[in-house]
Amino acid sequence: MFFVAGLFRRIGQNKEGVVDMMKKVMIVSILGALAGCGGGSSSAPATDGGTTTPTKTVQLSGAVVDWYITDAFVFADLNKNGVHEVDEPSVRTDATGFYDLNQSGITETDYDLVAKGGVDKATGQYYAATLLAESTYKNITPLTTLDVLLIRNHGYSAAEADLIVQKLVGMEDREDVTSLDANPATNKYLLSGARMLAMYNNVLTEVMSQIVKPSDTTVYSQDDINIKISRDAWDQMAAQVDYEYQQELAKENGDKNKVEPQITDESLMFMVKLMLEKYQQQYNLTGVDYQTLMPPALAKQIYEYVDKVTDDDFVLSGHAFGDDEEADDTYMSTVQTTQDDTVVKYVQQYSVTGTVPEVKIKGDDDEEKYGDDEHHHD
């Protein structure tokens, strides 16, 4: 202020110099104003060493949903090996099934989100399964699991995988479903698709658990083994969907819009065949046939049941998801418990446990991080 006042007092003495000086004052003022506004980010207070900008903490907030899974172990799988490493940020879902994952130290842009274990809020049972999602997603569900495996293992673009999954579960024409990343607990069409895939994964896991047992029951429970089987089941489900999609695509002369992929009773049998072949090769398992584990009658029974309930219980229900959390939990407690118990009962009716050879394996590598004796150890 004193500088500017003195300047004006000297106006009559040197007009040309004053003009030049005024230009300089304006420039300094403008630059000062811009510096005060900043660039949309905050900085730390000035110190003797100059102004510094603190590291920004990035929180990824989402949910793990078959129905909501509480106490699930969630981590950023930076190297995509399915196992939690010491440098990979992790967190557990809270009592509502939501999580906040600190991503501030992540420099990779292409990685997976993995959720293991936890407790199903609807059934109160331990969730002996693995779920996946792309790093660009926030919710981790059966839909995102199949989606990411089609991308990772079978070379589809994100858009292609999204379309395949949407068509597979019959939701590609639903105007109110905009993304696979939306929370299935708030949309009955998404929930219907998520439940369909989850039940098929449960069936494959239950079937294979008849012959794949813990190597040491004092260390691993069958649930620990089932989480490992569940991941294999997702892999084979993605492989089967890819195979059937490519077959239909060839019949339609490459017109993707005409392809309608689906999981049928024959698909279930073939997925069991693929899983059995993997265990036969990996553990030198002999003396069991895939049709012994998944006979045609069982496959048909499961397919018809899943196809019916994922339409009737959700799409045709009068329940409005997302309006009342307590009402949603109550509704799902009845519906999902019935669904999961029914498909397991079907498998157990054809049980071959104890009548065919078994393999004994170690539990999932992350068992100590997500395992909960209170919920699942025998």
N, C-alpha and C positions, 0 to 999 in steps of 0.2 A: 504494500500500500504506500509506503514512504517513497519507494522508487517511482511508482506511477505518478504520485503527486508532484514530485520534483521534476519529472519529465514535462508535465503540463506547464509548470512555472517557467520552463525554458523554451516554450513554444515560439515566442517572438524572437528569440535569439538565433535559432538555427532551424529553419523550417524543413530543409531537406534532411538534416540529421534526425529531426523528430519523426518524419515519415518512416525512415528506415528503422528507427528504434521501435515505433509502434508495431511494425510488422513482426519484429522479433518478439515483442511482448505477446502478441496474439498467438504466435506459433507455440511459445512456451506454455501459454494458458491452455491451449487445445490439447497439447501432449499431456499436461498435468491432469486434465479432466479424463482423458482416455485411460491413463494409468490408474486413476481412482476407481473407474468402472470395472476394470479387470476384464478377463476374457471369458467370463461365465464360470470360472472356477475360483475357489477360495485359496488363499495362501496363508502361511504362518506369519506371525508378527515379525517385523524386521529385527534383526540382531546385528551385532557388530560385524558378522560375516556376510551380511546381505539378507535378502528375502528368500525364503525357501518354501517349496510347496510340499505338503505332507503326502504320503502315499495314500491313495484312495482305497478304502475298504469296500469291496464289492460283495454284497450278500445276495445269493440266489435263494429265493423263497418259493417253495412249492409243496406238493403233497405226494405221498405214496398211496395209491388207490387201486385196490381190487374192489373192496370197499376200503375205508380208511385203515391203514396199517400203522399202529402205534409202536414205538420203540424199535423201528426198523433201522438197521445200520446202513447209512447212505454215504457214498464217497464218490469223488471225482476220479474215475479210472483213467489217468493220464496216458498210460501206455496200453490201455485196452486189453489187458491180460486177464481181467475178471477177478484179480486179487488185490487187496488193499496194500499199498506200499507206504513206507514211513513218510514220504514227502507228498502224499496225496491227502488233501483236506477231507475230513469226514465229520459226520454228525449223526445223531439219532433223531428220529421223528418224535414229536411230543405226544401228549395224551390225546390230541385231536388228529394225528396223522400227518401234521405239517412239519416242515424243517426249514432252517435257515443255514445255508452252507457258505462259509467264508471263502471267497475265491480270490482274495487279494494277491496271493502269491502265485497264481496260475498264469503262465505265459503261453501255454499251448492253446490252440483254438479248436483242435479236433480231438475230442475225447468223449468218453461215455459217462453217464451217471448210472451208478449201480445201487440197488437197494436189496438187502438180504435180511431174511428173518423178520422178527417183529411179532405183533399180536393183532389178529384181525379184529377190528372193533365191532364188527357185526356178529361174529360167532364166538368171540372170546377165546378162540383157539390159536395156538402158535402157527405162524404163517411160514411153513416150511417151503419157501420158494424164493427165486431170484427174479428181480425185475430190472429192466434197463431203459435208458432214454438217451437221446442225443444231448450234447452239451448245450444246444440252443433251446432245448425244452426246459420246463421247470417241473412239470408233473411227471411222475414215474408210474406207469400203468401197464397192464397187459398189451394195450394197443401200441404204446410207444416201444415196448419190448420187441414185438414182432417187426415193427417199423425199422428199428435200428439194425436188427439182424439181417433184414433184406438188403439194407444199404451196405453194411459191413461185409457180409459173407457172400452176397450174390450180385453186387455191382450195380444196383439200382440207384438212380438219383433220388434225392429226398422227395421230390415231387412225384416220381414214379412209385416209390414205396408207399407214400401217403395214399395215393389213389388205389393201389392194390389192397391195402389194409381196409380202407373205407368201403371198397366194393365187397371185400370178403365178409365183412360184418353187416353189410346192407345199409350203410349210412351215407353213401355218396350223394344221394339226392335230397338229404335233409338240409333245408336252408338254414336251420338254426344251429347246425354243427359246422363251425368254420375251421377247426384245427384239431388234429389228434392230440395236441398239447392241452386242450381244454380239460378241465376237471370232470371226470366221468360222474362224480357224485352230484353234479349240478345239472346233468343232462341225461335223460333216460335213454336216448339213442346211443350215446357214447357208453353208458353203463351197460346197456344190452350187449354191445360188442365186446366190451372188456370182460364181462362175465362169461360170454361164449368162449373166448380164448382161454380164460383162466380155468374154466371147467375142463377143457380139453387138456390143458397142461396138468391139471390135477389128476386126470385119468391116466395119462402117460406115466406120470410120476408114481402113482399107486400101483400100476401094472408092473413097472420095472422094479419097484421096491420089494417085490416078491422074490426076486433072485439076486438083488444087490443089497448086501447087509454090511453092518459095521465090522471093521477088522478087529476092533477092541471095544467092547461094550462098556468098559470102565472109563473110556475116553470119549467115545462118540455115541450119540443116540441115533436111532433110525431117522429122526428129524434132521440131524446133521447130514446124513447121507442123502435124504430126500432133497435138500437144498441143492446138492450137487447134481442129482438126477434131474431136478427141475430145469437147471440151465441146459443140460443135454437135451431135454424135451423141447425147450424153446428153439434150440438150434435145429433139431429135426423137423419141427413144425415149420420153421422158415424155409428149410430145404424142400419140404413137401409142397408148400404154397408156391414156391418158385417153380418147381417142376410142373405143377398143374397149370400155373399161369402161362408158362412157355408153351405147353401143349395146346392150350386154348388159343393163344396168340397166333400160333402157326395155322390153326384151323380158320381163323378170322383174317388170314392174310396180313397180319401185322397191325390190324386196326385195334388199338388199345381200348377204345371206347366200347367195343363190342364184347370184350372179354369180361366174364363174370366168374372170378375164382371162387371156390367153395371148399369147405372141409366136409367130407362125407364119411360114411362108415368104412368104405374102402381106403380112404385117406388115413383113418385111424389105424387100420391094420398095417398099412405100409409104413407109417411112422414108427410103430412098434418094431417092425422088421428092421428098419434102419438103426434104431437104438440098440436092438439086440446084436446086430452085426458089429456095431462099435464095441460093445462090451466083449463080444466073442474074440475080436481081434486084440483088444487092449489087455484082456485078462485071461485069454486062452480058455474061454468058456465053451463047453460042448454039452451035448445031450439035451438041448431044449430048442423047441421050434417056436417061431413067432405066433403061429396060429394056436398053439397051446396057451400062450399068454393072452392073446386077443382073438378068440374064436369069432367067426362071422356073426353069430347070434348076439354076442356081447357088444360088438362094434355097432351093430344095427340098433340095439336097445339104447346105447349111449347117444348115438347120433340123433335118433328120434326124440329123445328126452331133451337134449340140449337145444335142438332146433325149436322145440315147442316152448320151453320155458323162457328162452331169451326173447321170444315174441310176446307171449302172454303176460309174464310177470312184470315186464317193464314197458315195452312199446304200447301195449294195449291197456296198461293199468291206468287207473284214475289218479294215482299218486303223483304229485308235482314235486319233483326233486329240486332241492336248493332253496325252498321257501322256509322250511322249518327243520333245523338240524336235528333236534330231538326226535321229531316225527320220522325223519329220514332214517335215523339209527334204528328206531323201533321197527319200521317197515323192513329194513334190510336184515335185521336180526332174525326175523322169521323167514324171509324169502331166501336169503343166502345160506343160512344154516340148512334149510330143506334141500336146496340145490346141491351143496357140497356133500351132505350126508347121503343123498340119493345116488350120485355117481360113484361114490366110494362103495356103497352097498352093492351096486351092480357088479363092480369089479370083484368084490369079496365073494359074491355068489359063484363066481367062476375061479375062485382062488386055487392056485397050484402050489402055494407055499408049503415047503417040506416034501413035495413030491418030485421036484426037479432040482438039478444042480444049482448051486449058488456061488456067487463070488463075494469076497469080503474085501472092502476097500476102506481107505481113510476118509474122514469127513472133509468138508470144505476147508480150504486153507485159512479162511477167516473166522473159523468157528469160535475161537477164543474171544474175538472182538464183538460178535453179535450173539453168541450163545447165552442162554438164560436157563439155568438149571431149574428155576421155579416153574418155568412154562413148559419145557419140552424134554428134559432128560428123564429117562425111565428109572 
